[in-house]
Amino acid sequence: MRRRTTAIPWRFAPISKTSPLRNNPDGGCGTGYTLCYGHWLVGMNGHYTTGDYTMKLPPGFTSGLDLVSHQVRKAPVVIPQGTTVVFYLSPPATIPKSPDTTPDPQPWSPATS
């Protein structure tokens, strides 16, 4: 009986002779990620072969308890390669948009005639 297999892409980057994937397993990925959702502030550095990631912080953040490592981290928060930090903020915060950020989509509204 023949077994079925499923192919799952490892990265969404083009494979070519000049592709960064040939020499770097982190090729095609961002350098780091910051998420601020309500009370939660999450920073991830998914790279295992490149340097640290300095997390983007909301205004007024000076220090907080990292719920992953159980250590107090002071601003600026530098995330070592291959690690994640999570903070619970009180009150909730937002991170201001940088000029190079894609604008949020506008809520859908029916066309008026």
DSSP file (Angstrom, degrees, kcal/mol; ACC not computed):
  #  RESIDUE AA STRUCTURE BP1 BP2  ACC     N-H-->O    O-->H-N    N-H-->O    O-->H-N    TCO  KAPPA ALPHA  PHI   PSI    X-CA   Y-CA   Z-CA
    1    1 A M              0   0    0      0, 0.0     2,-0.4     0, 0.0     0, 0.0   0.000 360.0 360.0 360.0 138.9    0.0    0.0    0.0
    2    2 A R        -     0   0    0      1,-0.0     2,-0.3     0, 0.0     0, 0.0  -0.675 360.0-135.8 -87.8 133.1    1.3    3.5   -0.9
    3    3 A R        -     0   0    0     -2,-0.4     2,-0.4     1,-0.0    -1,-0.0  -0.665  13.1-131.5 -88.9 142.3    1.6    6.0    1.9
    4    4 A R        -     0   0    0     -2,-0.3     2,-0.3     2,-0.0    -1,-0.0  -0.732  23.4-167.2 -89.4 140.0    0.5    9.6    1.4
    5    5 A T        -     0   0    0     -2,-0.4     2,-0.5     2,-0.0     0, 0.0  -0.934  11.5-144.0-125.5 152.6    2.9   12.3    2.4
    6    6 A T        -     0   0    0     -2,-0.3     2,-0.5     2,-0.0    -2,-0.0  -0.965  10.1-145.4-117.0 129.0    2.3   16.0    2.8
    7    7 A A        -     0   0    0     -2,-0.5    -2,-0.0     2,-0.0     0, 0.0  -0.832  15.2-170.0 -94.2 125.9    4.9   18.6    1.9
    8    8 A I        -     0   0    0     -2,-0.5     2,-0.1     0, 0.0    -2,-0.0  -0.968  26.0-117.9-116.1 126.4    5.0   21.6    4.1
    9    9 A P        -     0   0    0      0, 0.0     3,-0.1     0, 0.0    -2,-0.0  -0.373  15.6-156.9 -65.2 139.1    7.1   24.6    3.1
   10   10 A W  S    S+     0   0    0      1,-0.3     2,-0.3    -2,-0.1     0, 0.0   0.887  76.1   4.7 -82.3 -42.1    9.9   25.4    5.5
   11   11 A R        -     0   0    0      2,-0.1     2,-0.7    18,-0.0    -1,-0.3  -0.969  64.7-129.5-139.1 154.2   10.2   29.1    4.5
   12   12 A F  S    S+     0   0    0     -2,-0.3    16,-0.0    16,-0.2     0, 0.0  -0.511  70.5 111.4-101.5  62.9    8.4   31.3    2.1
   13   13 A A  S    S-     0   0    0     -2,-0.7    -2,-0.1    14,-0.1     2,-0.1  -0.972  74.8 -98.1-132.4 147.8   11.5   32.6    0.3
   14   14 A P        -     0   0    0      0, 0.0     2,-0.6     0, 0.0     7,-0.3  -0.401  32.0-136.1 -67.2 140.2   12.5   32.0   -3.3
   15   15 A I        +     0   0    0     -2,-0.1     2,-0.3     4,-0.1     3,-0.0  -0.876  47.3 129.6 -97.9 119.7   15.1   29.2   -3.7
   16   16 A S  S >  S-     0   0    0     -2,-0.6     3,-1.3     1,-0.0     6,-0.2  -0.892  73.7 -83.5-153.1-179.4   17.8   30.2   -6.2
   17   17 A K  T 3  S+     0   0    0     -2,-0.3    -2,-0.0     1,-0.3     5,-0.0   0.788 130.7  43.2 -64.5 -26.6   21.6   30.3   -6.4
   18   18 A T  T 3  S+     0   0    0      4,-0.0    -1,-0.3     3,-0.0    -3,-0.0   0.312  85.0 129.3-100.8   7.7   21.6   33.6   -4.6
   19   19 A S    X   -     0   0    0     -3,-1.3     3,-1.2     1,-0.1     4,-0.4  -0.377  60.7-136.9 -65.3 137.4   19.0   32.6   -2.0
   20   20 A P  G >> S+     0   0    0      0, 0.0     4,-1.9     0, 0.0     3,-0.7   0.688  97.6  75.4 -66.7 -15.8   20.0   33.4    1.6
   21   21 A L  G 34 S+     0   0    0     -7,-0.3    -6,-0.1     1,-0.2     6,-0.1   0.781  82.9  65.5 -67.6 -25.3   18.7   29.9    2.6
   22   22 A R  G <4 S+     0   0    0     -3,-1.2    -1,-0.2    -6,-0.2    -5,-0.0   0.842 121.2  17.2 -66.0 -31.6   21.7   28.2    1.1
   23   23 A N  T <4 S+     0   0    0     -3,-0.7    -2,-0.2    -4,-0.4    -1,-0.2   0.513 128.4  45.9-116.5  -9.0   24.0   29.7    3.6
   24   24 A N    ><  -     0   0    0     -4,-1.9     3,-1.9    -5,-0.1    -1,-0.2  -0.935  55.4-159.0-143.6 113.0   21.7   30.9    6.4
   25   25 A P  T 3  S+     0   0    0      0, 0.0    -4,-0.1     0, 0.0    -1,-0.1   0.685  98.5  57.5 -65.9 -15.2   18.8   28.9    7.9
   26   26 A D  T >  S+     0   0    0     -6,-0.1     3,-1.5     2,-0.0    -5,-0.1   0.471  79.0 126.5 -89.7  -2.4   17.4   32.3    9.1
   27   27 A G  T <   +     0   0    0     -3,-1.9     3,-0.1    -7,-0.3   -14,-0.1  -0.256  68.4  25.8 -59.6 139.3   17.2   33.7    5.6
   28   28 A G  T 3  S+     0   0    0      1,-0.3     2,-0.3   -17,-0.1    -1,-0.2   0.438 101.4 103.5  89.3   0.5   13.9   35.0    4.5
   29   29 A C  S <  S-     0   0    0     -3,-1.5    -1,-0.3     1,-0.1    -3,-0.0  -0.766  74.3-103.7-112.9 159.7   12.7   35.8    8.1
   30   30 A G        -     0   0    0     -2,-0.3     3,-0.1    -3,-0.1    16,-0.1  -0.223  29.4-117.1 -71.1 169.7   12.4   39.1   10.0
   31   31 A T  S    S-     0   0    0      1,-0.3    16,-0.4    14,-0.1     2,-0.3   0.809  82.8 -26.6 -81.4 -30.5   14.9   40.0   12.6
   32   32 A G        -     0   0    0     13,-0.1     2,-0.4    14,-0.1    -1,-0.3  -0.969  57.8-128.7-174.9 167.6   12.5   40.0   15.5
   33   33 A Y  E     -A   44   0A   0     11,-2.7    11,-2.8    -2,-0.3     2,-0.4  -0.986  10.6-168.5-136.6 139.8    8.8   40.6   16.4
   34   34 A T  E     -A   43   0A   0     -2,-0.4     2,-0.4     9,-0.2     9,-0.2  -0.997   7.2-175.6-127.5 132.8    7.0   42.7   18.9
   35   35 A L  E     -A   42   0A   0      7,-3.1     7,-3.2    -2,-0.4     2,-0.5  -0.996   7.4-174.1-129.4 128.6    3.3   42.3   19.7
   36   36 A C  E     +A   41   0A   0     -2,-0.4     2,-0.5     5,-0.2     5,-0.2  -0.965  14.4 165.8-122.1 112.4    1.3   44.6   22.0
   37   37 A Y  E >   -A   40   0A   0      3,-2.6     3,-2.3    -2,-0.5     2,-0.3  -0.909  61.6 -59.8-133.4 102.9   -2.3   43.3   22.6
   38   38 A G  T 3  S-     0   0    0     -2,-0.5    55,-1.5     1,-0.3    51,-0.0  -0.451 123.5 -10.1  62.3-122.2   -4.2   44.8   25.5
   39   39 A H  T 3  S+     0   0    0     -2,-0.3    50,-4.2    53,-0.2     2,-0.4   0.608 119.7  94.1 -81.7 -12.4   -2.3   44.1   28.6
   40   40 A W  E <   -AB  37  88A   0     -3,-2.3    -3,-2.6    48,-0.2     2,-0.4  -0.664  48.2-176.1 -92.7 134.5    0.1   41.7   26.9
   41   41 A L  E     -AB  36  87A   0     46,-2.5    46,-2.9    -2,-0.4     2,-0.4  -0.984  12.3-178.7-126.4 117.7    3.5   42.7   25.5
   42   42 A V  E     -AB  35  86A   0     -7,-3.2    -7,-3.1    -2,-0.4     2,-0.4  -0.953   9.4-174.3-123.7 134.4    5.4   39.9   23.7
   43   43 A G  E     -AB  34  85A   0     42,-2.5    42,-2.8    -2,-0.4     2,-0.4  -0.996   6.3-173.8-127.7 134.8    8.8   40.1   22.0
   44   44 A M  E     -AB  33  84A   0    -11,-2.8   -11,-2.7    -2,-0.4     2,-0.5  -0.988  18.1-169.7-131.2 136.7   10.3   37.2   20.0
   45   45 A N  E     + B   0  83A   0     38,-2.6    37,-1.1    -2,-0.4    38,-0.6  -0.884  11.6 178.0-119.4  95.8   13.7   36.7   18.4
   46   46 A G        +     0   0    0     -2,-0.5     2,-0.3    36,-0.2   -14,-0.1   0.480  45.3 107.6 -79.5  -2.9   13.3   33.6   16.2
   47   47 A H        +     0   0    0    -16,-0.4    35,-0.9     4,-0.1    36,-0.2  -0.586  40.3 179.1 -80.9 136.5   16.8   33.7   14.9
   48   48 A Y  S    S+     0   0    0     -2,-0.3    -1,-0.1    33,-0.2    33,-0.1   0.506  81.2  38.7-109.0  -9.4   19.2   31.1   16.2
   49   49 A T  S    S+     0   0    0      2,-0.1     2,-0.1   -25,-0.0    -2,-0.1   0.532 107.3  61.2-119.3 -10.4   22.3   32.1   14.2
   50   50 A T  S    S-     0   0    0      1,-0.2    31,-0.1   -19,-0.1   -19,-0.0  -0.440  86.6 -72.6-112.3-173.0   22.2   35.9   14.2
   51   51 A G        -     0   0    0      1,-0.2    -1,-0.2    -2,-0.1    -4,-0.1   0.228  56.2 -66.7 -74.9-168.8   22.4   38.6   16.8
   52   52 A D        -     0   0    0     29,-0.1     2,-0.4    28,-0.1    -1,-0.2  -0.250  39.9-132.0 -76.8 164.6   20.1   40.0   19.5
   53   53 A Y  E     -C   79   0B   0     26,-2.3    26,-3.5   -20,-0.0     2,-0.7  -0.986   7.7-143.3-122.8 125.2   16.9   41.9   18.8
   54   54 A T  E     -C   78   0B   0     -2,-0.4    24,-0.2    24,-0.2     2,-0.1  -0.806  28.9-130.3 -89.1 116.8   16.1   45.2   20.6
   55   55 A M        -     0   0    0     22,-2.8     2,-0.4    -2,-0.7    22,-0.4  -0.363  10.6-120.4 -72.7 141.1   12.4   45.1   21.3
   56   56 A K        -     0   0    0     -2,-0.1    -1,-0.1    20,-0.1   -21,-0.1  -0.695  37.8-158.6 -78.3 130.4   10.1   48.1   20.4
   57   57 A L        -     0   0    0     -2,-0.4     3,-0.1     4,-0.1   -21,-0.0  -0.812  16.8-109.9-117.5 151.5    8.5   49.3   23.6
   58   58 A P    >   -     0   0    0      0, 0.0     3,-1.8     0, 0.0    37,-0.2  -0.401  52.8 -83.5 -71.3 155.6    5.4   51.3   24.4
   59   59 A P  T 3  S+     0   0    0      0, 0.0    35,-0.1     0, 0.0     3,-0.1  -0.322 115.8  23.7 -58.6 139.2    5.9   54.9   25.7
   60   60 A G  T 3  S+     0   0    0      1,-0.3     2,-0.5    -3,-0.1     0, 0.0   0.328  82.3 137.5  88.6  -7.6    6.5   54.9   29.5
   61   61 A F    <   +     0   0    0     -3,-1.8    -1,-0.3     1,-0.2     3,-0.1  -0.617  11.6 154.7 -74.6 120.0    7.8   51.4   29.7
   62   62 A T        -     0   0    0     -2,-0.5    13,-2.9     1,-0.5     2,-0.3   0.696  64.5 -19.5-113.9 -35.9   10.8   51.4   32.1
   63   63 A S  E     +D   74   0C   0     11,-0.3    -1,-0.5     2,-0.0     2,-0.3  -0.977  58.4 174.7-165.6 163.7   10.9   47.9   33.4
   64   64 A G  E     -D   73   0C   0      9,-2.0     9,-3.0    -2,-0.3     2,-0.6  -0.980  38.9 -90.4-168.7 162.1    8.7   44.8   33.9
   65   65 A L  E     -D   72   0C   0     -2,-0.3     2,-0.6     7,-0.2    23,-0.4  -0.732  36.0-137.7 -84.2 119.2    8.7   41.2   35.0
   66   66 A D  E  >> -D   71   0C   0      5,-3.0     4,-2.0    -2,-0.6     5,-0.6  -0.685   9.4-156.1 -75.8 117.7    9.4   38.8   32.1
   67   67 A L  T  45S+     0   0    0     19,-3.3    -1,-0.2    -2,-0.6    20,-0.1   0.597  88.1  53.8 -75.3 -10.4    6.9   36.0   32.6
   68   68 A V  T  45S+     0   0    0     18,-0.3    -1,-0.2     3,-0.1    17,-0.1   0.911 124.0  21.2 -85.9 -50.2    9.1   33.5   30.7
   69   69 A S  T  45S-     0   0    0      2,-0.2    -2,-0.2    17,-0.1     3,-0.1   0.579  95.9-130.7 -94.9 -11.1   12.4   33.9   32.5
   70   70 A H  T  <5 +     0   0    0     -4,-2.0     2,-0.3     1,-0.3    -3,-0.2   0.834  66.3 126.2  60.8  34.8   10.9   35.3   35.8
   71   71 A Q  E   < -D   66   0C   0     -5,-0.6    -5,-3.0    -7,-0.0     2,-0.5  -0.923  66.9-115.1-120.1 148.0   13.4   38.1   35.7
   72   72 A V  E     -D   65   0C   0     -2,-0.3     2,-0.4    -7,-0.2    -7,-0.2  -0.704  33.9-161.9 -80.0 128.3   12.9   41.9   35.9
   73   73 A R  E     -D   64   0C   0     -9,-3.0    -9,-2.0    -2,-0.5     2,-0.3  -0.936   2.3-150.8-115.4 135.5   14.0   43.4   32.6
   74   74 A K  E     -D   63   0C   0     -2,-0.4   -11,-0.3   -11,-0.2   -12,-0.1  -0.714  38.1 -60.4-102.4 154.2   14.7   47.1   32.2
   75   75 A A  S    S+     0   0    0    -13,-2.9     2,-0.1    -2,-0.3    -1,-0.1  -0.508 114.7  51.3 -71.8 142.0   14.4   49.2   29.0
   76   76 A P  S    S-     0   0    0      0, 0.0     2,-0.7     0, 0.0    -2,-0.2   0.541  83.2-153.5 -76.0 143.4   15.8   48.8   26.5
   77   77 A V        -     0   0    0    -22,-0.4   -22,-2.8    -4,-0.1     2,-0.6  -0.770   9.3-167.5 -89.4 114.6   14.8   45.1   26.3
   78   78 A V  E     -C   54   0B   0     -2,-0.7   -24,-0.2   -24,-0.2   -26,-0.0  -0.914   8.0-152.1-104.8 121.6   17.3   43.2   24.3
   79   79 A I  E     -C   53   0B   0    -26,-3.5   -26,-2.3    -2,-0.6     3,-0.1  -0.833  13.9-131.2 -98.9 119.7   16.1   39.7   23.4
   80   80 A P    >   -     0   0    0      0, 0.0     3,-1.3     0, 0.0   -35,-0.2  -0.231  43.2 -75.9 -63.9 158.8   18.9   37.1   22.9
   81   81 A Q  T 3  S+     0   0    0      1,-0.2   -33,-0.2   -31,-0.1   -35,-0.1  -0.260 115.3  13.4 -59.3 137.6   18.7   34.9   19.8
   82   82 A G  T 3  S+     0   0    0    -37,-1.1     2,-0.3   -35,-0.9    -1,-0.2   0.686 105.3 107.3  73.9  20.8   16.2   32.2   19.9
   83   83 A T  E <   -B   45   0A   0     -3,-1.3   -38,-2.6   -38,-0.6     2,-0.3  -0.813  51.8-147.1-129.1 169.9   14.2   33.4   22.9
   84   84 A T  E     -B   44   0A   0     -2,-0.3     2,-0.4   -40,-0.2   -40,-0.2  -0.966   4.8-158.8-133.8 146.8   10.9   35.1   23.8
   85   85 A V  E     -B   43   0A   0    -42,-2.8   -42,-2.5    -2,-0.3     2,-0.4  -0.966   6.0-168.1-125.0 147.0    9.9   37.6   26.5
   86   86 A V  E     -B   42   0A   0     -2,-0.4   -19,-3.3   -44,-0.2     2,-0.4  -0.997   4.0-175.9-136.8 129.5    6.3   38.2   27.8
   87   87 A F  E     -B   41   0A   0    -46,-2.9   -46,-2.5    -2,-0.4     2,-0.6  -0.947  19.2-145.1-122.7 145.6    5.2   41.1   30.0
   88   88 A Y  E     -B   40   0A   0    -23,-0.4     2,-0.3    -2,-0.4   -48,-0.2  -0.958  26.4-158.3-106.8 115.8    1.7   41.7   31.5
   89   89 A L        -     0   0    0    -50,-4.2     4,-0.1    -2,-0.6   -25,-0.0  -0.720   8.0-134.2 -99.9 142.8    1.2   45.5   31.5
   90   90 A S  S    S+     0   0    0     -2,-0.3    -2,-0.0     1,-0.1   -51,-0.0  -0.946  92.5  24.5-134.8 115.4   -1.2   47.4   33.7
   91   91 A P  S    S-     0   0    0      0, 0.0    -1,-0.1     0, 0.0   -53,-0.0   0.581 108.2-101.2 -79.5 174.5   -2.8   49.5   32.3
   92   92 A P        -     0   0    0      0, 0.0     2,-0.3     0, 0.0   -53,-0.2  -0.213  43.9-162.0 -59.4 153.2   -2.9   48.2   28.7
   93   93 A A        -     0   0    0    -55,-1.5     2,-0.3   -53,-0.1   -55,-0.2  -0.872  12.3-147.3-133.5 165.0   -0.5   50.0   26.2
   94   94 A T        -     0   0    0     -2,-0.3   -57,-0.1   -35,-0.1   -53,-0.0  -0.960  18.0-127.4-130.8 153.3   -0.1   50.4   22.5
   95   95 A I        -     0   0    0     -2,-0.3   -59,-0.1   -59,-0.2     3,-0.1  -0.878  31.6-118.4 -99.8 126.5    3.1   50.8   20.5
   96   96 A P        -     0   0    0      0, 0.0     2,-0.2     0, 0.0    -1,-0.0  -0.310  33.4-106.1 -63.6 148.1    3.2   53.9   18.3
   97   97 A K        -     0   0    0      1,-0.1     0, 0.0     2,-0.0     0, 0.0  -0.474  28.0-134.2 -74.3 142.4    3.4   53.1   14.6
   98   98 A S    >   -     0   0    0     -2,-0.2     3,-1.9     1,-0.1    -1,-0.1  -0.590  26.7-108.0 -89.2 160.5    6.7   53.8   12.9
   99   99 A P  T 3  S+     0   0    0      0, 0.0    -1,-0.1     0, 0.0    -2,-0.0   0.764 118.7  54.3 -61.4 -23.7    6.8   55.6    9.5
  100  100 A D  T 3  S+     0   0    0      2,-0.1     2,-0.3     3,-0.0    -3,-0.0   0.323  83.9 112.0 -93.9   9.9    7.7   52.4    7.7
  101  101 A T  S <  S-     0   0    0     -3,-1.9     3,-0.1     1,-0.1    -4,-0.0  -0.625  76.5-111.9 -83.5 138.9    4.7   50.4    9.1
  102  102 A T        -     0   0    0     -2,-0.3    -1,-0.1     1,-0.1    -2,-0.1  -0.512  41.9-108.0 -66.0 131.9    2.0   49.4    6.7
  103  103 A P        -     0   0    0      0, 0.0    -1,-0.1     0, 0.0     3,-0.1  -0.280  35.3-101.9 -63.4 147.8   -1.2   51.4    7.6
  104  104 A D        -     0   0    0      1,-0.1     2,-0.1    -3,-0.1    -3,-0.0  -0.405  43.4-102.4 -65.1 143.5   -4.0   49.5    9.2
  105  105 A P        -     0   0    0      0, 0.0    -1,-0.1     0, 0.0     3,-0.1  -0.410  37.2-115.2 -66.7 145.3   -6.9   48.6    6.8
  106  106 A Q        -     0   0    0      1,-0.1     3,-0.1    -2,-0.1     0, 0.0  -0.529  38.5 -92.9 -78.2 147.4   -9.9   50.8    7.1
  107  107 A P        -     0   0    0      0, 0.0     2,-0.2     0, 0.0    -1,-0.1  -0.304  48.9-103.6 -59.5 143.9  -13.1   49.1    8.4
  108  108 A W        +     0   0    0     -3,-0.1     0, 0.0     0, 0.0     0, 0.0  -0.452  44.0 176.3 -70.6 137.0  -15.3   48.0    5.5
  109  109 A S        -     0   0    0     -2,-0.2     3,-0.1    -3,-0.1    -3,-0.0  -0.996  35.1-103.0-139.6 143.7  -18.3   50.1    4.7
  110  110 A P        -     0   0    0      0, 0.0     2,-0.1     0, 0.0     0, 0.0  -0.329  44.6-102.2 -64.8 144.9  -20.8   49.7    1.9
  111  111 A A        -     0   0    0      1,-0.1     2,-0.4     2,-0.0     0, 0.0  -0.407  33.5-141.3 -66.9 140.0  -20.3   52.0   -1.1
  112  112 A T              0   0    0      1,-0.1    -1,-0.1    -2,-0.1    -3,-0.0  -0.829 360.0 360.0-103.5 144.7  -22.7   54.9   -1.2
  113  113 A S              0   0    0     -2,-0.4    -1,-0.1     0, 0.0    -2,-0.0   0.396 360.0 360.0-115.6 360.0  -24.2   56.1   -4.4
